[in-house]
Amino acid sequence: MTKYFVDPDIAKAKTLHADFYTDGDVFEQCKEKIFTPSWQFIGDEDLVKEKGDVHPFVLLENYLNEPLLITRDKNGDINVLSNVCTHRGNLVADKACKLNNLRCRYHGRMFNLDGSFISMPEFKEVENFPTGDDNLPKLNVFKWSNWLFTSLNVKFPHDLFFRDMTERINWMPLEDFKFETSLSRVFNVKANWALYCENYLEGFHIPFVHAGLNAVIDFGEYATELFFPYSSLQLGLAKTDKDCFHLPESSPDYGKNVAAYYFWVFPNMMFNFYPWGLSVNVVEPVSVGECRVKFFSYVWDASKLDKGAGAGLDKVEQEDEEIVENVQRGIRSRFYQHGRYSVTREQGTHHFHRILAEFMNK
């Protein structure tokens, strides 16, 4: 198995070996080493607004392919459960609906909306039944404002991933952010998921790739802050105070022309806060050379849409896709194995690579 090393000194470090983005075995190893133990965005609590609401989904479809359920039980609590019956493995629910309990359509096994076993026909003769194994497995849930996250195998507390972000923007009225379907998107990108993430993690390319964004952002003042261990922030400062946040004095950024907060949470989530609201970007692996990027848009102030750094996001996305797809083609070259980092401009990518090496070497 490949061992990865990224020197903690960015001035000495080399980037990850190219096989991370091209080797099918490495891509498969990422499932259990990176994605299974990490936290993943699964939507917002409006998916299950009322008691009895049930919402089935597949976590990272075509990769982890884990069938799960979000439910709101009779106590009003939100649960994330396995959507696989503990009898013979049938899917318990196949569409969003409202139920008093969960009943498998294969042989009639029943569960409460918190996943606990209720009953099973024709099982009177079965010894030592039921046991805890007959309940639907229940996953951990982290709820931040209206947004929900889960992990298939929790090894790290959610604070290690989300604390710095939630504290930095705790002045925002997040309860006022409303999901906007018309502004949400799905993009299929012919590049490894990690290449897409590392492109996001540096503003170095902005003057060369994003002319429109560069006209708004003050590249000279563009700053990356590394939150340890598993997140970071790129602070997009504008050249003027037009189309910027109106920051309260309690904000550590008070007095700055903040046009955008670009938060990244390992391994595959971006939280882009603009004066109009939030764009959550989730990068889903599809194959070693392909990923799917989902944009979930939550609007706070519609009057500020299409202004400042938060304008023209589809165009910015197309520009990013073109670059990372070219990198995916280039990185297959027999002549390329490693690159080096800009000490002043690629701290975020270096940080990401160090985390990837940490997880892959466990």
C-alpha positions as CSV (number, residue, x, y, z in Angstrom):
1,M,0.0,0.0,0.0
2,T,1.3,3.4,-0.9
3,K,2.5,5.6,1.9
4,Y,2.2,9.3,1.5
5,F,4.4,12.0,3.0
6,V,4.0,15.8,2.8
7,D,6.7,17.7,4.7
8,P,5.1,20.0,7.3
9,D,7.5,22.7,6.2
10,I,5.8,24.1,3.1
11,A,9.0,25.6,1.8
12,K,10.5,22.1,1.7
13,A,7.4,20.1,0.8
14,K,6.5,18.3,-2.4
15,T,2.9,17.7,-3.3
16,L,1.2,14.4,-3.2
17,H,2.4,11.8,-5.6
18,A,0.4,11.8,-8.9
19,D,-0.8,8.3,-8.3
20,F,-3.3,9.6,-5.7
21,Y,-5.3,11.0,-8.5
22,T,-4.8,8.3,-11.1
23,D,-4.6,4.9,-9.2
24,G,-7.9,3.0,-9.0
25,D,-6.7,1.1,-5.9
26,V,-6.0,4.4,-4.1
27,F,-9.4,5.7,-5.0
28,E,-11.0,2.6,-3.5
29,Q,-8.9,2.9,-0.3
30,C,-10.2,6.5,0.2
31,K,-13.7,5.1,0.8
32,E,-12.8,3.6,4.2
33,K,-9.8,5.7,5.1
34,I,-11.2,9.1,4.3
35,F,-14.9,9.2,3.6
36,T,-16.3,6.6,6.0
37,P,-14.9,8.2,9.2
38,S,-15.5,11.8,8.2
39,W,-18.6,14.0,8.5
40,Q,-20.8,14.5,5.5
41,F,-23.5,17.1,4.6
42,I,-26.9,15.4,4.2
43,G,-29.2,18.4,3.7
44,D,-31.3,20.4,6.1
45,E,-34.0,19.6,8.6
46,D,-36.8,20.9,6.3
47,L,-36.5,17.5,4.6
48,V,-38.4,16.2,7.7
49,K,-40.4,19.2,8.8
50,E,-43.1,17.4,10.8
51,K,-43.4,14.4,13.1
52,G,-43.6,11.2,11.0
53,D,-41.7,12.6,8.0
54,V,-39.3,10.1,6.4
55,H,-36.7,11.0,3.8
56,P,-34.6,8.1,2.2
57,F,-31.3,9.0,0.4
58,V,-28.0,7.4,-0.6
59,L,-24.9,8.8,0.9
60,L,-22.3,9.5,-1.8
61,E,-24.2,7.6,-4.5
62,N,-21.9,5.6,-6.9
63,Y,-19.1,5.7,-4.3
64,L,-20.0,4.9,-0.7
65,N,-23.5,4.0,-1.9
66,E,-24.9,3.7,1.6
67,P,-28.7,3.7,1.9
68,L,-29.9,5.9,4.8
69,L,-33.0,7.5,6.2
70,I,-33.7,10.8,7.9
71,T,-36.8,10.6,10.1
72,R,-38.5,12.9,12.6
73,D,-40.0,10.7,15.3
74,K,-43.0,11.2,17.5
75,N,-40.9,13.2,20.0
76,G,-39.9,15.5,17.2
77,D,-36.3,14.3,17.2
78,I,-34.3,13.9,14.0
79,N,-32.7,10.5,13.4
80,V,-30.4,9.2,10.7
81,L,-30.8,5.5,10.3
82,S,-29.7,2.7,8.0
83,N,-32.4,2.1,5.4
84,V,-31.7,-1.6,5.2
85,C,-34.0,-4.1,7.0
86,T,-32.2,-6.2,9.6
87,H,-34.0,-9.3,8.5
88,R,-33.0,-9.9,4.8
89,G,-31.5,-6.6,3.7
90,N,-34.4,-5.1,1.8
91,L,-34.7,-1.3,1.6
92,V,-37.1,-0.1,4.2
93,A,-38.3,3.1,2.5
94,D,-38.0,4.0,-1.1
95,K,-39.5,7.5,-1.2
96,A,-40.2,10.5,1.0
97,C,-43.4,10.0,3.0
98,K,-45.1,10.4,6.3
99,L,-45.5,7.3,8.5
100,N,-46.3,6.3,12.0
101,N,-43.6,3.6,11.9
102,L,-41.3,1.9,9.4
103,R,-42.5,-1.4,7.9
104,C,-40.4,-3.5,5.5
105,R,-42.5,-4.5,2.5
106,Y,-40.6,-7.8,2.0
107,H,-41.6,-9.7,5.2
108,G,-43.4,-7.1,7.4
109,R,-40.7,-6.4,9.9
110,M,-41.6,-3.2,11.8
111,F,-39.5,-0.4,13.4
112,N,-40.2,2.8,15.3
113,L,-39.1,6.0,13.6
114,D,-36.1,6.1,15.9
115,G,-35.0,2.7,14.4
116,S,-36.0,0.5,17.4
117,F,-37.5,-2.9,16.5
118,I,-41.2,-3.4,17.0
119,S,-42.3,-6.7,15.6
120,M,-41.8,-9.5,13.1
121,P,-44.3,-12.0,11.7
122,E,-43.7,-15.7,12.1
123,F,-40.7,-15.4,14.4
124,K,-42.2,-16.8,17.7
125,E,-40.0,-19.9,17.5
126,V,-36.8,-18.0,17.0
127,E,-34.5,-18.2,20.0
128,N,-32.9,-15.2,21.6
129,F,-35.0,-12.8,19.6
130,P,-35.2,-9.8,19.3
131,T,-31.8,-8.4,20.3
132,G,-30.1,-5.1,19.7
133,D,-29.0,-6.3,16.3
134,D,-32.6,-6.3,15.2
135,N,-32.8,-2.5,15.5
136,L,-32.0,-0.3,12.5
137,P,-28.4,1.0,13.0
138,K,-28.6,4.6,14.2
139,L,-25.9,7.1,13.0
140,N,-24.6,10.2,14.8
141,V,-26.1,13.5,13.7
142,F,-24.6,16.9,14.0
143,K,-27.0,19.8,13.5
144,W,-25.8,23.3,12.8
145,S,-28.6,25.7,12.6
146,N,-30.8,24.1,9.9
147,W,-28.1,21.9,8.4
148,L,-27.5,18.2,9.1
149,F,-24.4,16.1,9.0
150,T,-23.6,12.5,9.7
151,S,-20.7,10.0,9.7
152,L,-20.8,6.3,8.9
153,N,-18.1,5.6,11.5
154,V,-17.4,8.4,13.9
155,K,-13.8,8.6,14.8
156,F,-13.5,12.3,15.3
157,P,-15.9,14.8,17.2
158,H,-17.6,17.2,14.9
159,D,-16.0,20.1,16.7
160,L,-12.7,19.3,15.1
161,F,-14.2,20.0,11.7
162,F,-16.8,22.7,12.2
163,R,-16.0,24.7,15.4
164,D,-13.8,27.4,13.8
165,M,-16.3,28.1,11.1
166,T,-19.4,28.2,13.3
167,E,-17.7,30.5,15.8
168,R,-16.4,32.9,13.0
169,I,-19.8,33.6,11.6
170,N,-21.9,33.2,14.7
171,W,-23.3,36.7,14.2
172,M,-25.1,35.8,11.0
173,P,-28.9,35.1,11.3
174,L,-28.5,31.5,9.9
175,E,-32.2,30.7,10.8
176,D,-33.1,33.2,8.0
177,F,-31.2,31.3,5.3
178,K,-33.7,29.6,3.0
179,F,-33.0,26.8,0.5
180,E,-33.5,28.0,-3.1
181,T,-33.9,25.2,-5.6
182,S,-33.6,27.4,-8.6
183,L,-30.1,28.5,-7.6
184,S,-28.8,25.0,-6.7
185,R,-26.8,23.0,-9.2
186,V,-25.1,19.6,-10.0
187,F,-21.9,19.6,-12.0
188,N,-20.2,16.6,-13.4
189,V,-16.4,17.2,-13.6
190,K,-13.9,14.9,-15.3
191,A,-11.3,15.2,-12.6
192,N,-10.5,13.4,-9.4
193,W,-12.4,14.7,-6.4
194,A,-9.2,15.8,-4.6
195,L,-8.0,17.9,-7.6
196,Y,-11.2,19.8,-7.4
197,C,-10.8,20.4,-3.7
198,E,-7.2,21.6,-3.9
199,N,-8.1,24.0,-6.7
200,Y,-10.7,25.5,-4.3
201,L,-8.1,25.7,-1.5
202,E,-5.9,28.3,-3.2
203,G,-6.6,31.8,-4.5
204,F,-3.3,31.6,-6.5
205,H,-5.1,30.9,-9.7
206,I,-7.7,33.7,-9.4
207,P,-5.9,36.3,-11.5
208,F,-5.1,33.8,-14.2
209,V,-8.5,31.9,-14.4
210,H,-11.2,34.2,-13.0
211,A,-11.1,37.6,-14.6
212,G,-14.6,38.5,-13.3
213,L,-13.9,37.5,-9.7
214,N,-10.4,39.1,-9.8
215,A,-12.0,42.5,-10.7
216,V,-13.9,42.3,-7.3
217,I,-11.4,40.6,-5.0
218,D,-8.3,42.3,-3.8
219,F,-5.8,39.6,-4.7
220,G,-3.0,41.3,-2.7
221,E,-5.1,41.0,0.5
222,Y,-6.4,37.6,-0.2
223,A,-5.7,35.5,2.9
224,T,-5.8,31.9,4.0
225,E,-6.2,30.9,7.6
226,L,-5.6,27.3,8.6
227,F,-7.9,25.9,11.2
228,F,-6.4,22.8,12.8
229,P,-6.9,20.1,12.4
230,Y,-9.6,19.7,9.6
231,S,-10.8,23.0,8.2
232,S,-9.6,26.3,6.8
233,L,-10.8,29.7,5.6
234,Q,-10.0,31.8,2.6
235,L,-11.0,35.4,3.4
236,G,-12.1,37.3,0.2
237,L,-11.5,41.0,0.8
238,A,-12.9,43.5,-1.8
239,K,-11.2,46.5,-3.3
240,T,-14.0,48.7,-2.0
241,D,-16.7,48.4,0.6
242,K,-19.4,47.9,-2.1
243,D,-21.3,44.6,-1.9
244,C,-19.6,43.5,1.2
245,F,-20.8,42.2,4.6
246,H,-22.0,44.8,7.2
247,L,-20.0,43.3,10.0
248,P,-20.9,43.8,13.7
249,E,-18.2,45.0,16.1
250,S,-18.2,41.6,17.6
251,S,-16.8,40.0,14.4
252,P,-13.0,39.5,14.4
253,D,-13.2,40.8,10.8
254,Y,-14.8,44.1,11.8
255,G,-13.4,47.0,9.7
256,K,-12.5,44.8,6.7
257,N,-14.2,44.8,3.3
258,V,-15.2,41.2,3.5
259,A,-16.8,40.1,0.2
260,A,-16.8,36.4,0.9
261,Y,-15.9,33.8,3.4
262,Y,-14.7,30.6,1.8
263,F,-14.7,27.9,4.4
264,W,-13.5,24.4,3.6
265,V,-14.2,21.3,5.8
266,F,-12.3,18.1,5.2
267,P,-12.6,16.1,3.1
268,N,-15.1,17.4,0.5
269,M,-17.2,20.3,1.7
270,M,-17.1,24.0,1.0
271,F,-19.2,26.7,2.7
272,N,-19.2,29.9,0.8
273,F,-20.8,32.8,2.6
274,Y,-21.7,35.9,0.6
275,P,-23.8,38.9,1.5
276,W,-26.8,37.2,-0.2
277,G,-26.4,33.9,1.7
278,L,-24.6,30.6,1.5
279,S,-23.6,28.2,-1.2
280,V,-22.7,24.7,0.2
281,N,-20.6,22.8,-2.3
282,V,-20.2,19.0,-1.8
283,V,-17.6,17.2,-4.0
284,E,-18.7,13.6,-4.5
285,P,-16.2,11.0,-5.9
286,V,-17.6,9.1,-8.9
287,S,-14.5,7.4,-10.3
288,V,-10.7,7.9,-10.1
289,G,-10.9,10.5,-12.8
290,E,-14.4,12.0,-12.2
291,C,-16.4,13.7,-9.5
292,R,-19.8,15.2,-9.1
293,V,-20.1,18.7,-7.4
294,K,-23.4,19.6,-5.8
295,F,-24.2,23.3,-5.1
296,F,-26.9,23.9,-2.4
297,S,-27.9,27.5,-2.3
298,Y,-29.4,29.2,0.8
299,V,-30.6,32.8,0.4
300,W,-30.5,35.3,3.2
301,D,-30.9,38.6,1.3
302,A,-32.2,38.2,-2.3
303,S,-31.5,41.9,-3.1
304,K,-27.8,41.2,-3.1
305,L,-27.9,38.3,-5.5
306,D,-25.6,38.7,-8.6
307,K,-23.5,41.3,-6.9
308,G,-19.9,41.3,-5.7
309,A,-17.9,38.1,-5.2
310,G,-21.2,36.1,-5.0
311,A,-22.2,36.9,-8.6
312,G,-21.6,34.8,-11.7
313,L,-21.0,31.6,-9.7
314,D,-21.9,29.4,-12.7
315,K,-19.2,31.1,-14.8
316,V,-16.6,30.7,-12.1
317,E,-17.5,27.1,-11.8
318,Q,-17.1,26.6,-15.6
319,E,-13.7,28.2,-15.4
320,D,-12.6,26.0,-12.5
321,E,-13.9,22.8,-14.3
322,E,-11.9,23.6,-17.4
323,I,-8.7,24.0,-15.3
324,V,-9.1,20.9,-13.1
325,E,-10.0,18.7,-16.1
326,N,-6.8,19.8,-17.8
327,V,-4.9,19.0,-14.7
328,Q,-6.4,15.5,-14.6
329,R,-5.3,15.0,-18.2
330,G,-1.8,16.3,-17.4
331,I,-1.2,14.5,-14.2
332,R,-1.4,11.2,-16.0
333,S,1.9,12.0,-17.7
334,R,4.8,9.7,-17.0
335,F,7.0,12.8,-16.6
336,Y,5.0,14.2,-13.6
337,Q,5.1,12.8,-10.1
338,H,5.3,15.8,-7.7
339,G,5.1,19.6,-7.7
340,R,6.1,22.2,-5.1
341,Y,4.1,24.8,-3.2
342,S,4.0,28.6,-3.2
343,V,4.8,29.4,0.4
344,T,2.6,32.5,0.3
345,R,-0.3,31.3,-1.9
346,E,-0.8,27.5,-1.5
347,Q,-1.0,27.1,2.3
348,G,-4.5,25.7,2.0
349,T,-3.6,23.0,-0.5
350,H,-0.5,22.0,1.5
351,H,-2.7,21.7,4.6
352,F,-5.2,19.5,2.6
353,H,-2.4,17.2,1.3
354,R,-1.0,16.8,4.8
355,I,-4.4,15.7,6.1
356,L,-4.9,13.3,3.2
357,A,-1.5,11.7,3.9
358,E,-2.5,11.4,7.6
359,F,-5.7,9.6,6.8
360,M,-4.3,7.4,4.1
361,N,-1.4,6.2,6.2
362,K,-3.5,5.0,9.2
